Amino acid sequence: MRLSNIISDKTILLDLKAQGKKEVIREMVNYLKKNKLISRQEEVIDRLEQREVLGTTAMGEGLAIPHCKVKWINNPIVLVGISRQGVPFEAPDGCPVNIFFLLITSLEDPSLNLQILAMIAQLIKKSPELKEKLLRAKSPAEVREIIKRQEEKQIG
C-alpha cells in the first residue's frame, strides 16, 4: 500500500484559510463532507479534537498528522491540507504548521491506522524537501505526483 494510492484530488486541499487549530480541523473535515467522502462531520471533528487533547499531532518543521478512527468508515482517508501562511498547532518546535496529513480510518482495523501513520511519518522523515515542494504545488495532481515520486525514491 502507498499513500499516493489513497490520496485523490478530492482529498487535497491546496489553500487552507483557517488561522487556528480548531478552525483548520473543521475546514478540512467540512471539505471531506462537501466532497461526499464522509457523512458525520461533527463526529469526526469531535474525535480529531479529542485526539489533540491527548497531545498535539504536530511533528515540528511545519508538519502535522491529525488522525482519528470512526466505526462507520470503510476505506481509509488521507487528506493533504496545505496552509501557505501556517497555522499555530502547538508544535514541539513552536513553528506554525503548513502541511497537514489528516487521517481517518476504521475503528475495526487499528493496525491499518498505525500502518498509514507510519507510512506518513517515514515519508516526512526521509524527504526533507517534501514540505517545500508541497508548498509550491499548484494543483492536486502536482501534490499527488510529488508524494508518488518521494515514495518511489524511498522504495528504490
N, CA, C and O of each residue as an XYZ file, in Angstrom:
624
protein
N       0.844     -1.187      0.000
C       0.000      0.000      0.000
C       0.888      1.250      0.000
O       1.924      1.306      0.662
N       0.446      2.234     -0.759
C       1.156      3.513     -0.835
C       0.199      4.660     -0.559
O      -0.992      4.578     -0.859
N       0.728      5.717      0.008
C      -0.073      6.921      0.242
C      -0.624      7.477     -1.053
O      -1.773      7.917     -1.114
N       0.199      7.457     -2.091
C      -0.227      8.025     -3.372
C      -1.424      7.275     -3.962
O      -2.108      7.799     -4.842
N      -1.682      6.053     -3.483
C      -2.865      5.310     -3.940
C      -4.103      5.642     -3.108
O      -5.229      5.419     -3.554
N      -3.899      6.170     -1.914
C      -5.027      6.524     -1.036
C      -5.490      7.954     -1.311
O      -6.683      8.255     -1.265
N      -4.530      8.825     -1.598
C      -4.822     10.249     -1.819
C      -5.404     10.453     -3.218
O      -4.919      9.885     -4.196
N      -6.456     11.277     -3.294
C      -7.055     11.605     -4.589
C      -7.223     13.125     -4.675
O      -6.966     13.838     -3.705
N      -7.651     13.611     -5.831
C      -7.891     15.053     -5.976
C      -8.902     15.555     -4.945
O      -8.816     16.693     -4.484
N      -9.865     14.693     -4.585
C     -10.894     15.082     -3.617
C     -10.360     15.129     -2.192
O     -11.052     15.596     -1.287
N      -9.132     14.650     -1.981
C      -8.560     14.681     -0.630
C      -7.314     15.565     -0.570
O      -6.418     15.352      0.248
N      -7.282     16.550     -1.446
C      -6.189     17.528     -1.420
C      -6.807     18.921     -1.349
O      -7.594     19.316     -2.209
N      -6.436     19.640     -0.323
C      -6.958     20.983     -0.100
C      -5.766     21.936     -0.143
O      -4.990     22.022      0.809
N      -5.635     22.647     -1.257
C      -4.431     23.451     -1.524
C      -4.335     24.754     -0.737
O      -3.228     25.205     -0.440
N      -5.440     25.357     -0.399
C      -5.385     26.683      0.217
C      -6.208     26.757      1.490
O      -7.288     27.348      1.504
N      -5.703     26.162      2.550
C      -6.393     26.263      3.833
C      -6.416     27.726      4.268
O      -5.398     28.417      4.225
N      -7.578     28.177      4.680
C      -7.736     29.578      5.088
C      -7.684     29.750      6.609
O      -7.378     30.836      7.101
N      -7.980     28.687      7.349
C      -8.081     28.749      8.811
C      -6.798     29.285      9.435
O      -5.701     29.121      8.901
N      -6.976     29.931     10.587
C      -5.821     30.523     11.265
C      -5.636     29.988     12.680
O      -4.796     30.482     13.433
N      -6.427     28.973     13.038
C      -6.303     28.374     14.372
C      -6.474     26.874     14.293
O      -6.930     26.340     13.283
N      -6.103     26.195     15.374
C      -6.110     24.737     15.407
C      -7.513     24.154     15.171
O      -7.697     23.313     14.291
N      -8.488     24.599     15.950
C      -9.855     24.068     15.786
C     -10.429     24.408     14.420
O     -11.125     23.598     13.807
N     -10.132     25.615     13.950
C     -10.668     26.053     12.659
C     -10.094     25.227     11.502
O     -10.815     24.893     10.561
N      -8.808     24.901     11.570
C      -8.204     24.142     10.469
C      -8.749     22.718     10.442
O      -8.959     22.158      9.365
N      -8.981     22.124     11.614
C      -9.582     20.782     11.658
C     -10.975     20.838     11.038
O     -11.327     19.999     10.209
N     -11.760     21.824     11.442
C     -13.126     21.979     10.918
C     -13.114     22.207      9.402
O     -13.923     21.622      8.683
N     -12.208     23.047      8.917
C     -12.136     23.331      7.482
C     -11.818     22.061      6.682
O     -12.431     21.815      5.643
N     -10.868     21.260      7.158
C     -10.504     20.041      6.434
C     -11.640     19.025      6.448
O     -11.926     18.401      5.426
N     -12.288     18.855      7.594
C     -13.380     17.887      7.700
C     -14.580     18.336      6.860
O     -15.211     17.515      6.194
N     -14.893     19.620      6.890
C     -16.002     20.128      6.070
C     -15.726     19.926      4.578
O     -16.647     19.667      3.803
N     -14.464     20.044      4.180
C     -14.067     19.798      2.787
C     -14.347     18.335      2.411
O     -14.837     18.056      1.317
N     -14.036     17.417      3.312
C     -14.324     15.990      3.052
C     -15.833     15.759      2.938
O     -16.282     14.983      2.094
N     -16.601     16.422      3.776
C     -18.071     16.304      3.735
C     -18.595     16.867      2.407
O     -19.440     16.256      1.753
N     -18.083     18.032      2.025
C     -18.507     18.671      0.772
C     -18.239     17.758     -0.434
O     -19.013     17.734     -1.391
N     -17.140     17.015     -0.370
C     -16.788     16.092     -1.448
C     -17.395     14.696     -1.269
O     -17.034     13.748     -1.966
N     -18.337     14.599     -0.306
C     -19.106     13.363     -0.081
C     -18.232     12.163      0.302
O     -18.556     11.022     -0.027
N     -17.127     12.429      0.996
C     -16.247     11.345      1.440
C     -16.572     10.897      2.862
O     -16.233      9.784      3.263
N     -17.229     11.767      3.617
C     -17.713     11.413      4.951
C     -19.116     11.979      5.107
O     -19.522     12.879      4.372
N     -19.855     11.439      6.078
C     -21.205     11.949      6.299
C     -21.331     12.622      7.663
O     -22.020     13.635      7.782
N     -20.698     12.098      8.667
C     -20.883     12.615     10.036
C     -19.716     13.510     10.435
O     -18.870     13.124     11.241
N     -19.680     14.714      9.859
C     -18.507     15.552     10.095
C     -18.346     15.971     11.546
O     -17.216     16.109     12.014
N     -19.447     16.178     12.279
C     -19.313     16.609     13.682
C     -18.644     15.522     14.518
O     -17.842     15.826     15.401
N     -18.967     14.261     14.247
C     -18.320     13.164     14.973
C     -16.818     13.134     14.671
O     -16.004     12.943     15.574
N     -16.460     13.323     13.411
C     -15.041     13.310     13.027
C     -14.317     14.486     13.686
O     -13.215     14.320     14.207
N     -14.923     15.655     13.665
C     -14.308     16.832     14.295
C     -14.097     16.568     15.785
O     -13.029     16.856     16.324
N     -15.128     16.015     16.456
C     -15.007     15.707     17.888
C     -13.861     14.733     18.155
O     -13.072     14.928     19.079
N     -13.779     13.692     17.345
C     -12.713     12.684     17.544
C     -11.325     13.273     17.301
O     -10.384     12.984     18.040
N     -11.204     14.095     16.270
C      -9.906     14.730     15.993
C      -9.512     15.675     17.137
O      -8.357     15.705     17.561
N     -10.488     16.442     17.624
C     -10.198     17.361     18.727
C      -9.857     16.600     20.004
O      -8.972     17.013     20.754
N     -10.560     15.478     20.258
C     -10.237     14.641     21.427
C      -8.811     14.114     21.322
O      -8.090     14.068     22.319
N      -8.400     13.717     20.119
C      -7.038     13.213     19.929
C      -6.015     14.313     20.205
O      -4.965     14.043     20.788
N      -6.305     15.540     19.798
C      -5.383     16.650     20.035
C      -5.238     16.967     21.525
O      -4.184     17.426     21.965
N      -6.310     16.720     22.305
C      -6.236     16.948     23.752
C      -5.197     16.011     24.386
O      -4.524     16.387     25.345
N      -5.070     14.799     23.851
C      -4.085     13.838     24.366
C      -2.654     14.306     24.132
O      -1.743     13.926     24.868
N      -2.461     15.120     23.121
C      -1.144     15.628     22.750
C      -1.198     16.037     21.300
O      -1.882     15.415     20.488
N      -0.478     17.076     20.987
C      -0.523     17.589     19.618
C      -0.044     16.549     18.610
O       0.847     15.749     18.898
N      -0.641     16.573     17.440
C      -0.200     15.689     16.347
C       0.759     16.425     15.423
O       1.147     15.904     14.378
N       1.145     17.653     15.816
C       2.161     18.382     15.063
C       3.514     17.744     15.354
O       3.833     17.423     16.499
N       4.300     17.569     14.300
C       5.590     16.896     14.445
C       6.752     17.883     14.508
O       7.877     17.497     14.826
N       6.490     19.139     14.211
C       7.556     20.114     14.086
C       7.891     20.313     12.627
O       7.428     19.564     11.766
N       8.693     21.318     12.349
C       9.120     21.634     10.993
C       7.947     21.861     10.025
O       8.054     21.604      8.826
N       6.821     22.353     10.581
C       5.692     22.727      9.728
C       4.789     21.599      9.290
O       4.014     21.761      8.347
N       4.871     20.439      9.966
C       4.075     19.273      9.561
C       3.246     18.734     10.723
O       3.677     18.757     11.876
N       2.039     18.244     10.393
C       1.178     17.636     11.409
C       0.390     16.488     10.787
O       0.100     16.480      9.591
N       0.050     15.509     11.647
C      -0.743     14.362     11.195
C      -1.945     14.175     12.132
O      -1.972     13.232     12.922
N      -2.938     15.069     12.046
C      -4.132     14.845     12.861
C      -4.815     13.559     12.394
O      -4.932     13.311     11.194
N      -5.265     12.744     13.351
C      -5.852     11.465     12.963
C      -6.892     10.997     13.971
O      -6.878     11.380     15.141
N      -7.805     10.145     13.469
C      -8.815      9.544     14.337
C      -9.351      8.287     13.675
O      -9.109      8.017     12.498
N     -10.093      7.527     14.483
C     -10.758      6.315     13.985
C     -12.257      6.459     14.248
O     -12.670      6.954     15.296
N     -13.058      6.022     13.286
C     -14.512      6.002     13.448
C     -15.038      4.636     13.003
O     -14.403      3.940     12.210
N     -16.188      4.273     13.518
C     -16.743      2.943     13.260
C     -17.247      2.778     11.825
O     -17.110      1.702     11.244
N     -17.820      3.821     11.258
C     -18.602      3.717     10.028
C     -17.806      3.910      8.744
O     -18.389      3.907      7.660
N     -16.504      4.077      8.834
C     -15.727      4.312      7.606
C     -15.231      2.979      7.042
O     -14.818      2.102      7.800
N     -15.269      2.824      5.715
C     -14.830      1.567      5.105
C     -13.382      1.633      4.638
O     -12.582      0.750      4.948
N     -13.052      2.671      3.901
C     -11.703      2.815      3.367
C     -11.012      3.997      4.040
O     -11.652      5.007      4.329
N      -9.718      3.877      4.288
C      -9.014      4.978      4.940
C      -9.034      6.232      4.065
O      -9.035      6.157      2.837
N      -9.050      7.373      4.730
C      -8.998      8.662      4.039
C      -7.747      9.389      4.516
O      -7.509      9.508      5.718
N      -6.958      9.871      3.576
C      -5.832     10.747      3.888
C      -6.053     12.034      3.113
O      -6.013     12.054      1.883
N      -6.286     13.105      3.854
C      -6.427     14.413      3.225
C      -5.109     15.171      3.406
O      -4.572     15.235      4.512
N      -4.598     15.736      2.329
C      -3.414     16.585      2.397
C      -3.909     18.032      2.367
O      -4.483     18.485      1.377
N      -3.678     18.737      3.458
C      -4.080     20.137      3.555
C      -2.855     21.027      3.565
O      -1.894     20.755      4.285
N      -2.878     22.078      2.782
C      -1.729     22.976      2.669
C      -2.152     24.393      3.071
O      -3.075     24.978      2.505
N      -1.440     24.914      4.067
C      -1.673     26.276      4.535
C      -0.418     27.078      4.241
O       0.618     26.881      4.876
N      -0.513     27.971      3.290
C       0.680     28.731      2.898
C       1.132     29.689      4.009
O       2.327     29.950      4.154
N       0.176     30.214      4.794
C       0.566     31.144      5.865
C       0.949     30.408      7.147
O       1.615     30.986      8.006
N       0.542     29.140      7.294
C       0.858     28.381      8.502
C      -0.190     28.595      9.581
O      -0.802     29.659      9.671
N      -0.390     27.563     10.399
C      -1.395     27.587     11.454
C      -0.722     27.203     12.776
O      -0.020     26.194     12.832
N      -0.925     27.995     13.849
C      -0.393     27.591     15.149
C      -1.064     26.265     15.553
O      -2.291     26.172     15.588
N      -0.251     25.245     15.856
C      -0.813     23.910     16.112
C      -0.101     23.230     17.277
O      -0.075     22.003     17.368
N       0.475     24.037     18.167
C       1.170     23.523     19.353
C       2.301     22.559     18.989
O       2.500     21.542     19.653
N       3.031     22.889     17.938
C       4.140     22.035     17.509
C       5.259     22.064     18.541
O       5.456     23.078     19.211
N       5.997     20.956     18.678
C       7.089     20.906     19.657
C       8.160     21.979     19.421
O       8.800     22.432     20.369
N       8.354     22.383     18.164
C       9.363     23.409     17.870
C       8.770     24.822     17.875
O       9.476     25.799     17.625
N       7.458     24.919     18.163
C       6.810     26.225     18.225
C       6.486     26.842     16.876
O       5.897     27.921     16.817
N       6.861     26.173     15.790
C       6.619     26.705     14.441
C       5.193     26.412     13.987
O       4.611     25.400     14.378
N       4.625     27.301     13.159
C       3.288     27.027     12.611
C       3.344     25.839     11.644
O       4.395     25.519     11.089
N       2.198     25.201     11.459
C       2.097     24.044     10.567
C       1.588     24.501      9.201
O       0.597     25.224      9.100
N       2.290     24.063      8.152
C       1.899     24.365      6.775
C       1.297     23.160      6.063
O       0.435     23.314      5.198
N       1.750     21.959      6.426
C       1.320     20.750      5.734
C       0.637     19.811      6.731
O       1.221     19.414      7.740
N      -0.614     19.468      6.421
C      -1.391     18.552      7.251
C      -1.665     17.275      6.471
O      -2.070     17.319      5.310
N      -1.441     16.147      7.114
C      -1.870     14.849      6.588
C      -2.955     14.376      7.545
O      -2.652     13.769      8.572
N      -4.219     14.647      7.219
C      -5.326     14.263      8.074
C      -5.726     12.830      7.731
O      -6.008     12.517      6.574
N      -5.749     11.967      8.737
C      -6.022     10.542      8.523
C      -7.267     10.119      9.280
O      -7.402     10.385     10.475
N      -8.178      9.457      8.574
C      -9.371      8.876      9.198
C      -9.422      7.409      8.782
O      -9.436      7.088      7.593
N      -9.449      6.519      9.785
C      -9.528      5.087      9.497
C     -10.640      4.467     10.334
O     -11.256      5.130     11.169
N     -10.882      3.184     10.092
C     -11.933      2.454     10.778
C     -11.481      1.996     12.168
O     -10.338      1.582     12.364
N     -12.396      2.080     13.108
C     -12.150      1.533     14.450
C     -11.912      0.020     14.383
O     -11.232     -0.560     15.230
N     -12.489     -0.593     13.358
C     -12.416     -2.050     13.215
C     -11.026     -2.533     12.815
O     -10.725     -3.719     12.946
N     -10.173     -1.625     12.328
C      -8.857     -2.037     11.834
C      -7.757     -1.115     12.380
O      -7.178     -0.328     11.631
N      -7.470     -1.216     13.695
C      -6.484     -0.319     14.291
C      -5.076     -0.484     13.708
O      -4.291      0.464     13.713
N      -4.755     -1.677     13.209
C      -3.413     -1.877     12.648
C      -3.240     -1.077     11.352
O      -2.137     -0.625     11.046
N      -4.323     -0.903     10.594
C      -4.255     -0.110      9.364
C      -3.943      1.352      9.709
O      -3.160      2.007      9.021
N      -4.560      1.846     10.770
C      -4.301      3.206     11.228
C      -2.811      3.386     11.511
O      -2.203      4.354     11.054
N      -2.227      2.463     12.258
C      -0.804      2.545     12.601
C       0.077      2.420     11.367
O       1.093      3.104     11.244
N      -0.321      1.540     10.456
C       0.453      1.334      9.227
C       0.509      2.627      8.395
O       1.571      3.007      7.901
N      -0.634      3.291      8.247
C      -0.675      4.523      7.448
C       0.057      5.658      8.171
O       0.765      6.440      7.537
N      -0.111      5.750      9.496
C       0.637      6.756     10.259
C       2.141      6.563     10.062
O       2.882      7.528      9.879
N       2.575      5.315     10.102
C       4.000      5.015      9.908
C       4.455      5.398      8.499
O       5.553      5.925      8.323
N       3.613      5.134      7.495
C       3.950      5.495      6.108
C       4.126      7.009      5.971
O       5.064      7.478      5.327
N       3.214      7.765      6.585
C       3.291      9.226      6.513
C       4.554      9.705      7.232
O       5.293     10.542      6.712
N       4.794      9.169      8.426
C       5.969      9.577      9.202
C       7.262      9.271      8.448
O       8.182     10.089      8.442
N       7.340      8.105      7.816
C       8.528      7.731      7.030
C       8.720      8.677      5.849
O       9.832      9.128      5.574
N       7.631      8.967      5.162
C       7.692      9.871      4.010
C       8.267     11.223      4.443
O       9.143     11.777      3.779
N       7.766     11.738      5.554
C       8.208     13.036      6.064
C       9.676     12.970      6.488
O      10.475     13.839      6.139
N      10.013     11.938      7.239
C      11.369     11.810      7.787
C      12.426     11.671      6.691
O      13.510     12.249      6.780
N      12.096     10.904      5.669
C      13.083     10.628      4.621
C      13.037     11.620      3.458
O      13.786     11.479      2.491
N      12.165     12.618      3.550
C      12.022     13.597      2.464
C      12.092     15.008      3.025
O      11.066     15.680      3.134
N      13.293     15.470      3.385
C      13.388     16.808      3.981
C      12.867     17.913      3.068
O      12.462     18.973      3.545
N      12.876     17.672      1.754
C      12.421     18.695      0.803
C      10.911     18.615      0.534
O      10.376     19.439     -0.208
N      10.229     17.643      1.122
C       8.800     17.423      0.861
C       7.959     18.663      1.162
O       7.144     19.072      0.336
N       8.148     19.257      2.326
C       7.336     20.415      2.724
C       7.435     21.535      1.685
O       6.415     22.067      1.246
N       8.657     21.891      1.294
C       8.839     22.984      0.334
C       8.215     22.647     -1.022
O       7.597     23.502     -1.655
N       8.378     21.412     -1.457
C       7.786     21.006     -2.740
C       6.261     21.107     -2.687
O       5.638     21.605     -3.625
N       5.662     20.635     -1.592
C       4.203     20.682     -1.465
C       3.707     22.122     -1.389
O       2.653     22.443     -1.938
N       4.449     22.982     -0.720
C       4.049     24.391     -0.628
C       4.068     25.071     -1.991
O       3.320     26.023     -2.216
N       4.909     24.598     -2.900
C       4.979     25.188     -4.252
C       3.966     24.572     -5.220
O       3.756     25.101     -6.311
N       3.340     23.467     -4.834
C       2.410     22.766     -5.732
C       1.245     23.678     -6.118
O       0.711     24.412     -5.287
N       0.867     23.616     -7.385
C      -0.192     24.488     -7.911
C      -1.517     23.751     -8.143
O      -2.547     24.376     -8.393
N      -1.478     22.399     -8.055
C      -2.696     21.636     -8.330
C      -2.688     20.343     -7.515
O      -1.629     19.878     -7.093
N      -3.880     19.760     -7.294
C      -3.938     18.462     -6.613
C      -3.114     17.393     -7.339
O      -2.468     16.566     -6.695
N      -3.134     17.407     -8.676
C      -2.361     16.414     -9.436
C      -0.874     16.554     -9.136
O      -0.163     15.554     -9.038
N      -0.400     17.794     -8.991
C       1.007     18.022     -8.683
C       1.340     17.519     -7.273
O       2.411     16.952     -7.058
N       0.440     17.722     -6.323
C       0.641     17.213     -4.953
C       0.771     15.694     -4.985
O       1.690     15.136     -4.385
N      -0.141     15.026     -5.678
C      -0.093     13.558     -5.776
C       1.210     13.093     -6.421
O       1.819     12.122     -5.974
N       1.629     13.784     -7.464
C       2.859     13.422     -8.175
C       4.091     13.585     -7.272
O       4.989     12.743     -7.294
N       4.136     14.654     -6.488
C       5.250     14.888     -5.563
C       5.322     13.743     -4.548
O       6.397     13.202     -4.288
N       4.184     13.384     -3.986
C       4.151     12.308     -2.984
C       4.541     10.982     -3.624
O       5.300     10.207     -3.043
N       4.027     10.725     -4.811
C       4.352      9.478     -5.525
C       5.859      9.375     -5.796
O       6.464      8.326     -5.575
N       6.453     10.462     -6.273
C       7.897     10.468     -6.556
C       8.723     10.231     -5.301
O       9.706      9.490     -5.325
N       8.317     10.868     -4.199
C       9.052     10.692     -2.939
C       8.953      9.232     -2.470
O       9.930      8.663     -1.983
N       7.768      8.638     -2.621
C       7.602      7.231     -2.234
C       8.489      6.339     -3.101
O       9.143      5.425     -2.598
N       8.507      6.609     -4.390
C       9.330      5.779     -5.306
C      10.813      5.909     -4.981
O      11.561      4.936     -5.071
N      11.236      7.116     -4.604
C      12.632      7.341     -4.219
C      12.994      6.473     -3.010
O      14.078      5.891     -2.952
N      12.083      6.397     -2.061
C      12.340      5.640     -0.830
C      12.363      4.135     -1.078
O      13.159      3.402     -0.490
N      11.471      3.694     -1.962
C      11.374      2.256     -2.233
C      12.517      1.806     -3.120
O      13.002      0.680     -3.006
N      12.944      2.697     -4.004
C      14.096      2.404     -4.839
C      13.757      2.007     -6.242
O      14.653      1.736     -7.040
